[in-house]
Amino acid sequence: MMSGLLWVALLAVGLAPSSDDNELTAKSEHARSVEAARQEVYALRWRRSLVRTGIHRNVGTNFGGPVIVASENLVVAGTGDGNIWGLDLGDGSKRWRYNHGSALGSTASLVSTRGEGFDPDLVVLGTLDGVLVAVDVATGRPVWRAALDGNSRAPVRQYGDRLYTLTSTNKVFAIDAASGRVAWSKGRPASASLTIDGQASPLVAGDLCITTFSDGYVEAYKAADGAMVWSRPLSMGFHKFVDADADPVVSGGLLLVASYSDGIYALNLNDGQTVWQRPAPAVVSLTVAGDVLVVGSADGWVWGLANRDGHLLYRTRLPGGHLSRFWADENWVIFSAGEAGLVVLETQTGKPLQSYDLGATFSGDVAVTRDHVAVTTNSGQLVVLKRRSDLQPPS
């Protein structure tokens, strides 16, 4: 049941000489074409239009994504016409709908205000007019709103009883999860030049809150009060785009970050000093799965690098289009990629297992649980797929 079969080239590493001296992007005469549709990892369960299109609304790129609430058998998604939908995970039927009124533009996040453990009771989304909205998971009832300085397209991250988010004006906010009260806000000046769409989600590692900014800087603050610990630029040249929009990650005691113009950095957590650096073009996505750093480029490349030193493990070429945030475990990397739709790769090799285009383009983040994947198309459809029962599930 695969629509729009896609052929994806898996490029062999270090074989054919090329005029491109960067082995991450050098052409290879030994590239293998893999029919990603041949092995179907996920099958369509249901799809539902959440917004009116045609003469009623001009739907453009959607960088938001849904969230799956496994304990409630529920999927929640926000839309550009101001609605937050709670739908049954099994058949897409409506459980509840809340109309906030302003366009929702961020990936939904699950939040717990119940103390010990993680039992989510809120879903939090950002609006395009600079407000965070928290609604009750079970009913969709609004619980709190927090006015921010700029919109937040990245998902909020919860650490303890606080949420952390970054806005389009280069400000980091620490917010009380239960009340929506802003505990502190720090950051950099808003960029005066043209920037790439997208924002990083802050990372909390130990007592530090770390984020990267659209002006190419990475900064670390005390998570408790926002006091500055260290700051450094990642983009050293005079480039058109200096954004650092990929989410920072930590692996093996190293902070891994990326600049759109200057590539990937492994930094010392305590002072931001460079441990290793690897040039790579147009990096927009980072994640860690075991000892593999998975890197995504706006040019359609996905690279697997060794965390410890940046050594190239594999490279996979997609047709292009916006790559969303990666979800990854030791088996699979799952993300959306423009016209390629939902893409599933093997984590250790980069081998394409599936590309499910569904006749639509994708820009938003994917939600992944043990058995399901959910993603919103640019045309405003929520799509839920279910894992084939004969395949090992994501952990």
PyMOL commands that set and color helices and strands:
alter all, ss='L'
color gray80, all
select helices_A, chain A and resi 36-38+70-72
alter helices_A, ss='H'
color red, helices_A
select strands_A, chain A and resi 7-11+32-35+42-49+67-69+74-78+83-88+94-99+109-111+122-126+131-136+142-147+157-159+162-166+171-176+182-187+203-205+208-212+217-222+228-233+249-251+254-259+263-268+274-278+283-289+292-297+301-306+312-317+327-328+332-336+342-346+352-356+367-368+372-376+381-387
alter strands_A, ss='S'
color yellow, strands_A
deselect
rebuild
show_as cartoon
